[in-house]
Amino acid sequence: MTRTTNISKVTPVVGLEIHVELATQTKMFCRCINQFGDEPNTHVCPVCMAMPGSLPVMNRQAVAFSIKVGLALGCTVPEYTKWDRKNYYYPDLPKNYQISQYDLPLAAHGVFEIPLESGETKAIRVLRAHLEEDAGKNIHDLPGCTGVDLNRAGVPLLEIVSEPDMNSVEEVLGYARSMQRLVRWLGVSEANMQMGHMRFEPNINLHIEAGGQTYKTPIVEVKNLNSFRALERAVAYEISRQTSEWKADPEGFTLAKLGKQNRGYDDNTEKTVFQREKEEAHDYRYFPDPDLPAVVVDEAWRESIAGDIGELPLARRQRYMDAYRLAFQEADALTMDAATGDLLDAAVAVGAEPKRCVNLLLGRAAAIAKERDCTIADLGIAAGQLAELATMLTDSNINATSAETVLVAVIEDGGSPAEIAEVQGLLQVSDTGRLEVWVDEAIAENPDAVAKAREGDKKVLGFLMGQVMKKSRGAANPGEANKLLKQKLGG
């Protein structure tokens, strides 16, 4: 019997490096615009093109954004940190070195709670979050050559490095999605992967228990994944591949013998491919950048940034579940971005029922936001408008279908929900005289149904109510109309 038939447990061990482009107006060390999608090489200058004699000047806002993320992750933000040169040659790196941080990052040793499908959370340790400049971009779709676009060169890039605390594809995706939500929540990045604002590099190996021993497979870093789908497929493939490789050679396919390697991910085959052996720190010949001063973070600056963080997504989601009695899915959807949650809170603060507001926001408003590829808050609904419409529903002045019509009108043209409902004839009628006309007509026109209803047939009673609503074109207050109908039927 071989060792491979005696595998008792396979534990994936995954750490994740997340690269986040920060939403500053200018680049990290020069005044060039930080903007995606323009013509190649239109946002460049002597500094980001590495012209001789040009000198970098650091972007204070990028440093503040990075500190904000570090504090939100519970990291220690030291008083003193510095810049280092990370030396390597690549066509889209004009200086042949990247300004980064090596031994003294801006933030270190935090913890990030992530949600699991079970409803529980898991704490993932954050090793460090350091600031650096992004490289440019190689363009491979030109006939016969490769082009280099330096618009991205020098854009501030925050690299957030976790400890290898994730043990499943689910946990990796949960961590990545939660980090995207966090940086958007804090307003430090758009985190739009289609625009290259966020990229993932998982480090993956397996701990395999077999024959009374624990085997560790080689650590693989998959480079430059730019979507959640690619991250999910790459990690899943590596778990499968490394399991198969170890079964074929239990003694040879180990971390001790093969070390670490870099692999790329092929979207077409959904497989990873070998690139090179993984570089270690000494390969980059780090040394302090002589052109930049150290970064000194005093207590006043740190406290100022911390005071701007506010309530974080996980805490707000729990508050919605506790205070507003929302289901997990509802609370989760309303904490995708801070502004949408703020809209809900502001409407509740002026007296609206939370559940009414939630139904409006997660119904037609969410559908329109999806169509427009924006957040619910971006639709422009004011808290007062939301509260007014929710209160109209609570007071039975309008039904749910008409409320959606009013909501769309508010989104398109603005205005008071009550005035819109009145102009469009959508207000519910509670006046007994008007209701009685519709009820009497429904009774007169449906004698067979009336007879069955008087015999206790509840289904027929529902039919008669439908006839009342049809005659009123949905304007009848259902509660009042139903009460009147029952009275006239002798119920």
C-alpha positions as CSV (number, residue, x, y, z in Angstrom):
1,M,0.0,0.0,0.0
2,T,1.4,3.4,-1.0
3,R,1.5,6.5,1.1
4,T,-1.0,8.3,-1.2
5,T,-3.8,5.9,-0.3
6,N,-3.4,6.8,3.3
7,I,-4.1,10.6,3.0
8,S,-6.0,11.5,6.1
9,K,-6.3,15.3,5.6
10,V,-5.4,17.9,2.9
11,T,-5.4,21.5,4.2
12,P,-4.9,24.3,1.7
13,V,-2.8,27.1,3.2
14,V,-3.2,30.4,1.4
15,G,-1.9,33.9,2.0
16,L,-3.0,36.8,-0.3
17,E,-1.3,39.9,-1.5
18,I,-3.7,42.5,-2.7
19,H,-2.5,45.5,-4.7
20,V,-4.9,48.5,-4.5
21,E,-4.5,51.6,-6.7
22,L,-5.4,54.6,-4.6
23,A,-7.9,57.2,-5.8
24,T,-5.6,60.2,-5.6
25,Q,-5.8,63.0,-8.1
26,T,-2.1,62.7,-9.0
27,K,0.6,60.1,-9.0
28,M,2.7,59.0,-6.1
29,F,5.8,61.0,-6.8
30,C,4.9,63.6,-9.4
31,R,2.0,65.9,-10.5
32,C,0.8,63.8,-13.4
33,I,-2.9,63.0,-13.4
34,N,-4.0,59.6,-12.0
35,Q,-6.6,58.7,-14.5
36,F,-7.6,55.5,-16.3
37,G,-8.5,55.0,-19.9
38,D,-6.8,57.9,-21.7
39,E,-4.5,57.6,-24.7
40,P,-1.3,55.8,-23.9
41,N,1.6,58.0,-22.6
42,T,-0.5,61.2,-22.2
43,H,-0.1,61.4,-18.4
44,V,3.7,61.3,-18.1
45,C,6.5,63.6,-17.1
46,P,10.3,63.5,-16.6
47,V,9.8,62.0,-13.1
48,C,7.6,59.0,-14.0
49,M,9.5,58.5,-17.2
50,A,12.8,58.4,-15.2
51,M,14.5,61.2,-17.1
52,P,18.0,62.0,-15.7
53,G,18.0,64.7,-13.0
54,S,14.3,64.4,-12.2
55,L,13.5,64.0,-8.5
56,P,10.4,62.5,-6.8
57,V,8.2,64.4,-4.3
58,M,5.8,62.2,-2.3
59,N,2.0,62.5,-2.4
60,R,0.7,63.3,1.1
61,Q,-2.8,62.2,0.3
62,A,-1.6,58.7,-0.8
63,V,0.2,58.4,2.6
64,A,-2.9,59.4,4.5
65,F,-5.1,57.0,2.5
66,S,-2.6,54.1,3.3
67,I,-2.6,55.0,7.0
68,K,-6.4,55.1,6.9
69,V,-6.5,51.5,5.6
70,G,-3.9,50.4,8.1
71,L,-5.8,51.8,11.0
72,A,-9.1,50.3,9.8
73,L,-7.4,46.9,9.7
74,G,-6.2,47.3,13.3
75,C,-2.6,47.7,12.2
76,T,0.2,49.5,14.1
77,V,1.1,52.7,12.2
78,P,4.7,53.5,13.3
79,E,6.0,57.0,13.9
80,Y,8.8,56.5,11.4
81,T,8.9,54.7,8.1
82,K,11.0,55.2,4.9
83,W,11.2,54.5,1.2
84,D,13.3,51.8,-0.4
85,R,14.4,51.0,-4.0
86,K,13.4,47.6,-5.2
87,N,15.7,46.9,-8.1
88,Y,14.6,44.9,-11.1
89,Y,14.4,45.3,-14.9
90,Y,11.2,45.2,-16.8
91,P,10.2,47.3,-19.9
92,D,7.3,49.1,-18.1
93,L,9.6,50.1,-15.2
94,P,11.6,53.1,-16.6
95,K,13.9,53.6,-13.6
96,N,14.8,49.9,-13.4
97,Y,13.8,50.1,-9.8
98,Q,10.5,50.6,-8.0
99,I,10.1,53.0,-5.1
100,S,8.6,50.8,-2.4
101,Q,8.9,50.0,1.3
102,Y,10.9,47.1,2.6
103,D,11.6,46.7,6.3
104,L,9.6,49.6,7.7
105,P,6.1,49.6,6.1
106,L,3.4,52.2,6.9
107,A,1.3,49.7,8.7
108,A,1.8,46.2,10.2
109,H,0.3,43.4,12.2
110,G,-3.5,43.9,12.0
111,V,-6.5,41.6,11.9
112,F,-9.4,41.5,9.3
113,E,-12.6,39.8,10.1
114,I,-14.3,38.2,7.1
115,P,-17.8,36.7,6.7
116,L,-18.3,33.0,5.9
117,E,-21.2,31.3,4.3
118,S,-22.1,29.7,7.6
119,G,-22.8,33.2,9.0
120,E,-19.8,33.1,11.2
121,T,-16.7,35.2,10.8
122,K,-13.0,34.3,10.6
123,A,-10.0,36.5,11.7
124,I,-7.3,36.8,9.0
125,R,-4.1,38.3,10.2
126,V,-2.6,41.1,8.1
127,L,1.2,41.0,8.0
128,R,1.7,44.5,6.5
129,A,0.4,47.2,4.3
130,H,3.0,49.2,2.5
131,L,2.9,51.9,-0.1
132,E,4.7,51.9,-3.4
133,E,4.4,53.1,-7.0
134,D,2.8,51.1,-9.7
135,A,4.6,50.1,-12.9
136,G,3.4,50.9,-16.4
137,K,1.6,48.5,-18.7
138,N,2.8,46.4,-21.6
139,I,0.5,46.3,-24.6
140,H,0.7,43.0,-26.5
141,D,-2.1,43.5,-29.1
142,L,0.0,45.6,-31.5
143,P,1.0,43.9,-34.8
144,G,4.7,42.7,-34.6
145,C,5.7,44.5,-31.4
146,T,4.9,45.2,-27.8
147,G,4.0,48.7,-26.8
148,V,4.6,50.3,-23.3
149,D,2.0,52.7,-21.8
150,L,3.4,54.6,-18.9
151,N,0.2,56.4,-17.8
152,R,0.0,53.9,-14.9
153,A,3.7,54.2,-14.0
154,G,4.0,56.0,-10.7
155,V,0.3,55.6,-9.6
156,P,0.2,55.1,-5.8
157,L,-0.2,51.4,-5.0
158,L,-1.0,50.0,-1.6
159,E,0.1,46.4,-1.2
160,I,-1.8,44.6,1.6
161,V,-0.2,41.3,2.6
162,S,-2.0,38.7,4.7
163,E,-0.6,35.9,6.8
164,P,-1.3,32.4,5.3
165,D,-4.5,32.1,7.3
166,M,-7.0,31.1,4.6
167,N,-7.8,27.4,4.2
168,S,-10.4,27.3,1.4
169,V,-11.4,28.9,-1.8
170,E,-14.4,30.3,0.0
171,E,-12.2,32.0,2.6
172,V,-9.9,33.5,-0.1
173,L,-12.9,35.0,-2.0
174,G,-14.4,36.2,1.2
175,Y,-11.2,38.0,2.2
176,A,-10.8,39.5,-1.3
177,R,-14.4,40.7,-1.6
178,S,-14.3,42.1,2.0
179,M,-11.1,44.0,1.2
180,Q,-12.7,45.5,-1.9
181,R,-15.7,46.6,0.2
182,L,-13.4,48.1,2.8
183,V,-11.2,50.3,0.5
184,R,-14.3,51.5,-1.3
185,W,-16.0,52.2,2.1
186,L,-13.1,54.2,3.2
187,G,-13.1,56.2,0.0
188,V,-9.4,55.4,-0.8
189,S,-9.9,53.5,-4.0
190,E,-12.6,52.7,-6.5
191,A,-11.3,49.1,-6.5
192,N,-12.6,48.6,-10.1
193,M,-10.8,45.5,-11.4
194,Q,-11.8,46.3,-15.0
195,M,-9.7,49.4,-14.6
196,G,-6.9,47.6,-12.9
197,H,-7.5,49.3,-9.6
198,M,-7.2,46.0,-7.7
199,R,-5.1,42.9,-8.4
200,F,-4.5,39.7,-6.5
201,E,-1.5,37.4,-5.9
202,P,-2.3,34.4,-3.8
203,N,0.4,32.2,-2.3
204,I,-0.8,28.6,-2.1
205,N,0.5,25.3,-0.8
206,L,-0.9,22.3,0.9
207,H,-0.3,20.6,4.2
208,I,-1.0,16.9,3.6
209,E,-1.3,14.5,6.4
210,A,-0.5,10.9,5.4
211,G,1.1,7.9,7.1
212,G,1.5,9.7,10.3
213,Q,3.5,12.6,8.7
214,T,2.7,16.1,7.5
215,Y,4.0,16.9,4.0
216,K,4.2,20.5,2.8
217,T,4.0,21.1,-1.0
218,P,5.9,23.9,-2.7
219,I,4.6,27.4,-2.3
220,V,3.2,28.8,-5.5
221,E,2.5,32.5,-6.0
222,V,0.1,33.2,-8.8
223,K,0.8,36.6,-10.3
224,N,-1.5,39.5,-11.4
225,L,-5.0,38.1,-11.1
226,N,-7.5,40.9,-12.0
227,S,-10.9,39.4,-11.2
228,F,-12.6,37.4,-8.5
229,R,-13.4,34.7,-11.1
230,A,-9.7,34.4,-11.9
231,L,-8.8,34.3,-8.2
232,E,-11.3,31.6,-7.5
233,R,-10.3,29.4,-10.5
234,A,-6.6,29.8,-9.9
235,V,-6.7,28.9,-6.3
236,A,-9.0,25.9,-7.0
237,Y,-6.8,24.7,-9.8
238,E,-3.7,25.0,-7.6
239,I,-5.3,22.9,-4.9
240,S,-6.2,20.2,-7.4
241,R,-2.8,20.4,-9.2
242,Q,-0.7,20.2,-6.1
243,T,-2.7,17.3,-4.7
244,S,-2.1,15.4,-7.9
245,E,1.6,16.3,-8.1
246,W,2.2,15.2,-4.5
247,K,0.4,11.9,-5.1
248,A,2.6,11.2,-8.0
249,D,5.8,12.0,-6.1
250,P,5.2,12.2,-2.3
251,E,8.9,12.5,-1.3
252,G,9.9,14.8,-4.2
253,F,7.1,17.3,-4.5
254,T,7.7,19.1,-1.3
255,L,8.5,22.6,-0.1
256,A,11.9,21.5,1.3
257,K,13.1,20.2,-2.1
258,L,11.4,22.5,-4.6
259,G,11.0,25.7,-2.6
260,K,8.8,28.5,-4.1
261,Q,7.8,29.4,-7.6
262,N,5.8,32.0,-9.6
263,R,3.0,30.9,-11.9
264,G,0.7,32.8,-14.2
265,Y,-3.0,32.1,-14.8
266,D,-4.4,31.4,-18.3
267,D,-8.0,32.5,-18.6
268,N,-8.6,30.4,-21.6
269,T,-7.5,27.0,-20.2
270,E,-8.3,28.0,-16.6
271,K,-4.9,26.6,-15.5
272,T,-1.8,28.1,-14.0
273,V,1.5,27.9,-15.9
274,F,5.0,28.0,-14.6
275,Q,6.9,31.3,-15.0
276,R,10.0,31.3,-12.9
277,E,11.4,30.4,-9.5
278,K,10.3,32.9,-6.9
279,E,12.6,35.8,-6.1
280,E,13.6,36.5,-2.5
281,A,14.2,39.8,-0.9
282,H,18.0,39.7,-1.6
283,D,17.3,39.3,-5.3
284,Y,15.9,42.8,-5.4
285,R,18.9,44.4,-3.7
286,Y,16.7,46.7,-1.5
287,F,18.3,49.9,-0.2
288,P,16.9,53.2,1.2
289,D,16.0,55.7,-1.5
290,P,18.4,58.6,-1.2
291,D,16.1,61.1,-3.0
292,L,13.2,60.8,-0.5
293,P,12.9,61.8,3.2
294,A,11.5,59.5,5.8
295,V,7.8,59.6,6.5
296,V,7.1,60.7,10.1
297,V,3.6,60.2,11.4
298,D,2.9,62.2,14.5
299,E,0.1,61.4,16.9
300,A,-2.0,64.4,15.8
301,W,-2.0,63.2,12.2
302,R,-2.7,59.6,13.1
303,E,-5.7,60.7,15.3
304,S,-7.0,63.0,12.6
305,I,-7.0,60.1,10.1
306,A,-8.5,57.7,12.6
307,G,-11.3,60.1,13.4
308,D,-12.4,60.0,9.7
309,I,-12.8,56.2,9.6
310,G,-16.2,56.0,11.3
311,E,-18.3,52.8,11.5
312,L,-16.8,49.9,9.5
313,P,-18.9,47.6,7.3
314,L,-18.9,44.6,9.6
315,A,-20.0,46.6,12.6
316,R,-22.7,48.4,10.6
317,R,-24.1,45.2,9.2
318,Q,-24.4,43.7,12.7
319,R,-26.1,46.9,13.9
320,Y,-28.7,46.7,11.0
321,M,-29.4,43.1,12.0
322,D,-29.8,44.0,15.7
323,A,-31.4,47.4,15.6
324,Y,-33.4,47.2,12.4
325,R,-34.1,43.4,12.5
326,L,-32.8,42.9,9.0
327,A,-31.9,39.5,7.5
328,F,-28.2,38.9,6.9
329,Q,-28.6,39.3,3.1
330,E,-30.4,42.6,3.5
331,A,-27.9,44.0,5.9
332,D,-25.0,42.8,3.8
333,A,-26.5,44.4,0.6
334,L,-26.9,47.7,2.4
335,T,-23.3,47.8,3.6
336,M,-21.7,47.4,0.2
337,D,-21.0,51.1,0.3
338,A,-21.1,53.7,3.0
339,A,-23.3,56.2,1.3
340,T,-26.2,53.8,0.8
341,G,-26.2,52.8,4.4
342,D,-26.0,56.5,5.3
343,L,-29.1,57.1,3.2
344,L,-31.0,54.4,5.1
345,D,-29.9,55.7,8.5
346,A,-30.8,59.3,7.6
347,A,-34.3,58.3,6.6
348,V,-34.9,56.3,9.7
349,A,-33.6,59.2,11.8
350,V,-36.5,61.4,10.6
351,G,-39.1,58.8,11.5
352,A,-39.4,56.3,8.7
353,E,-39.8,52.6,9.4
354,P,-36.5,50.8,8.6
355,K,-38.1,47.8,6.9
356,R,-40.2,50.0,4.6
357,C,-37.0,51.9,3.6
358,V,-35.1,48.7,3.0
359,N,-37.8,47.2,0.8
360,L,-37.7,50.4,-1.3
361,L,-33.9,50.5,-1.6
362,L,-33.4,46.8,-2.3
363,G,-36.4,46.6,-4.7
364,R,-36.7,48.9,-7.7
365,A,-33.9,51.2,-6.6
366,A,-31.4,48.3,-6.5
367,A,-32.6,47.1,-10.0
368,I,-32.1,50.6,-11.5
369,A,-28.7,50.9,-9.8
370,K,-27.6,47.6,-11.3
371,E,-28.8,48.7,-14.8
372,R,-26.8,51.9,-14.4
373,D,-23.8,50.2,-12.9
374,C,-23.8,52.5,-9.8
375,T,-24.6,52.3,-6.2
376,I,-28.1,52.9,-4.8
377,A,-26.9,56.1,-3.2
378,D,-25.6,57.3,-6.6
379,L,-29.3,57.4,-7.9
380,G,-29.7,60.7,-6.1
381,I,-32.6,59.8,-3.7
382,A,-32.6,62.1,-0.7
383,A,-33.2,60.8,2.8
384,G,-36.3,63.0,3.1
385,Q,-37.8,61.6,-0.1
386,L,-37.1,58.0,1.0
387,A,-38.6,58.7,4.4
388,E,-41.7,60.4,2.9
389,L,-42.4,57.5,0.6
390,A,-41.8,54.9,3.3
391,T,-44.2,56.7,5.6
392,M,-46.8,56.8,2.9
393,L,-46.6,53.0,2.7
394,T,-46.8,52.7,6.5
395,D,-49.9,54.9,6.6
396,S,-51.5,53.0,3.7
397,N,-51.6,56.1,1.6
398,I,-50.1,54.2,-1.3
399,N,-49.7,50.6,-2.2
400,A,-46.4,48.8,-2.9
401,T,-46.8,48.8,-6.7
402,S,-47.7,52.5,-6.8
403,A,-44.8,53.2,-4.5
404,E,-42.4,51.7,-7.0
405,T,-43.8,54.0,-9.7
406,V,-43.3,57.0,-7.5
407,L,-39.8,55.9,-6.6
408,V,-38.8,55.7,-10.3
409,A,-40.3,59.2,-10.8
410,V,-38.3,60.5,-7.9
411,I,-35.1,59.0,-9.3
412,E,-35.7,60.4,-12.8
413,D,-37.1,63.9,-12.0
414,G,-36.9,64.5,-8.3
415,G,-39.7,66.1,-6.3
416,S,-42.0,65.2,-3.4
417,P,-43.3,61.6,-3.4
418,A,-46.7,62.8,-2.1
419,E,-47.1,65.3,-4.8
420,I,-46.1,62.8,-7.5
421,A,-48.6,60.3,-6.2
422,E,-51.3,62.8,-6.2
423,V,-50.6,64.1,-9.7
424,Q,-50.5,60.6,-11.1
425,G,-53.6,59.5,-9.2
426,L,-51.7,56.9,-7.2
427,L,-52.9,57.7,-3.7
428,Q,-54.9,55.1,-2.0
429,V,-58.6,55.9,-1.3
430,S,-59.8,55.3,2.2
431,D,-63.0,57.4,2.0
432,T,-65.9,55.1,2.9
433,G,-68.3,56.6,0.3
434,R,-66.0,56.0,-2.6
435,L,-65.0,52.5,-1.4
436,E,-68.7,51.6,-1.0
437,V,-69.4,52.4,-4.7
438,W,-66.7,49.9,-5.9
439,V,-67.7,47.2,-3.3
440,D,-71.4,47.5,-4.3
441,E,-70.5,47.2,-8.0
442,A,-68.4,44.1,-7.4
443,I,-71.2,42.4,-5.3
444,A,-73.9,43.3,-7.9
445,E,-71.9,41.9,-10.8
446,N,-70.9,38.6,-9.2
447,P,-73.9,37.0,-7.5
448,D,-72.6,33.4,-7.7
449,A,-69.4,34.4,-6.0
450,V,-71.2,36.4,-3.4
451,A,-73.4,33.4,-2.6
452,K,-70.3,31.2,-2.1
453,A,-68.5,33.9,-0.1
454,R,-71.5,34.0,2.3
455,E,-71.2,30.3,2.7
456,G,-67.6,30.8,3.9
457,D,-65.5,30.2,0.8
458,K,-62.4,32.3,1.5
459,K,-61.0,31.9,-2.0
460,V,-64.1,33.5,-3.5
461,L,-63.7,36.4,-1.0
462,G,-60.3,36.9,-2.4
463,F,-61.7,37.0,-5.9
464,L,-64.3,39.7,-4.9
465,M,-61.5,41.8,-3.4
466,G,-59.7,41.5,-6.7
467,Q,-62.7,42.8,-8.5
468,V,-62.9,45.8,-6.1
469,M,-59.2,46.6,-6.7
470,K,-59.7,46.2,-10.4
471,K,-62.6,48.7,-10.4
472,S,-60.6,51.2,-8.3
473,R,-57.6,50.7,-10.6
474,G,-55.6,49.8,-7.5
475,A,-56.6,53.0,-5.7
476,A,-58.7,51.4,-3.0
477,N,-57.1,50.9,0.4
478,P,-57.1,47.1,0.6
479,G,-57.6,47.0,4.4
480,E,-60.5,49.3,4.4
481,A,-62.1,47.8,1.3
482,N,-61.8,44.3,2.7
483,K,-63.4,45.3,5.9
484,L,-66.3,47.0,4.1
485,L,-66.7,44.0,1.8
486,K,-67.0,41.6,4.7
487,Q,-69.6,43.8,6.4
488,K,-71.7,43.8,3.3
489,L,-71.4,40.0,2.9
490,G,-72.5,39.6,6.5
491,G,-69.1,38.3,7.6
